């Protein structure tokens, strides 16, 4: 949907846009920011998040820079 500088809140579909920041817990950052790391199940197959990821890459493994 568009670029988001920093973090965004609940249920935002990142697969549709580019996010120059960080987030955690699926699609919810209201709990705080996690620089360079992601939590819970998240799929970046269609979008670019804080850099670039391969399709179907599971970020639940830990920190990715």
C-alpha positions as CSV (number, residue, x, y, z in Angstrom):
1,X,0.0,0.0,0.0
2,X,2.9,2.3,0.6
3,X,6.1,3.1,2.5
4,X,6.1,3.3,6.2
5,X,8.9,5.1,7.9
6,X,9.6,3.4,11.2
7,X,6.9,1.1,12.6
8,X,3.2,0.6,12.0
9,X,0.4,-0.9,13.9
10,X,-1.8,-4.0,13.9
11,X,-2.8,-6.1,11.0
12,X,-0.9,-4.1,8.4
13,X,-0.1,-6.3,5.4
14,X,3.6,-5.7,4.6
15,X,3.4,-8.0,1.6
16,X,1.8,-5.0,-0.3
17,X,4.5,-2.5,0.5
18,X,7.9,-1.6,1.7
19,X,8.7,-1.0,5.4
20,X,11.8,0.9,6.4
21,X,11.8,0.0,10.0
22,X,11.1,-2.9,12.3
23,X,8.2,-4.7,13.9
24,X,7.4,-7.8,15.9
25,X,4.6,-10.3,16.8
26,X,3.1,-11.2,13.4
27,X,1.5,-7.9,12.1
28,X,1.5,-5.9,15.3
29,X,4.1,-3.5,16.5
30,X,2.1,-1.9,19.2
31,X,4.1,-3.8,21.8
32,X,7.4,-2.3,20.6
33,X,10.1,-2.3,18.0
34,X,12.6,-5.0,17.3
35,X,15.5,-3.6,15.2
36,X,16.6,-6.1,12.6
37,X,14.7,-9.0,14.1
38,X,11.2,-10.4,13.7
39,X,9.0,-12.6,15.8
40,X,6.2,-15.1,15.2
41,X,5.2,-16.3,11.8
42,X,5.6,-13.8,9.0
43,X,5.7,-14.1,5.3
44,X,7.8,-11.7,3.2
45,X,7.2,-13.5,-0.1
46,X,5.7,-10.5,-1.9
47,X,7.4,-7.6,-0.3
48,X,10.6,-5.9,0.8
49,X,11.2,-5.4,4.5
50,X,14.1,-3.5,5.9
51,X,16.3,-4.8,3.1
52,X,15.5,-7.9,1.1
53,X,14.4,-11.4,1.8
54,X,14.1,-14.5,-0.4
55,X,10.6,-15.7,-1.2
56,X,9.0,-18.0,1.3
57,X,11.8,-17.2,3.8
58,X,10.7,-18.0,7.3
59,X,11.9,-15.1,9.6
60,X,10.8,-16.9,12.7
61,X,14.3,-18.4,12.8
62,X,15.7,-15.3,14.4
63,X,17.5,-12.1,13.6
64,X,18.0,-11.2,10.0
65,X,20.0,-8.2,8.8
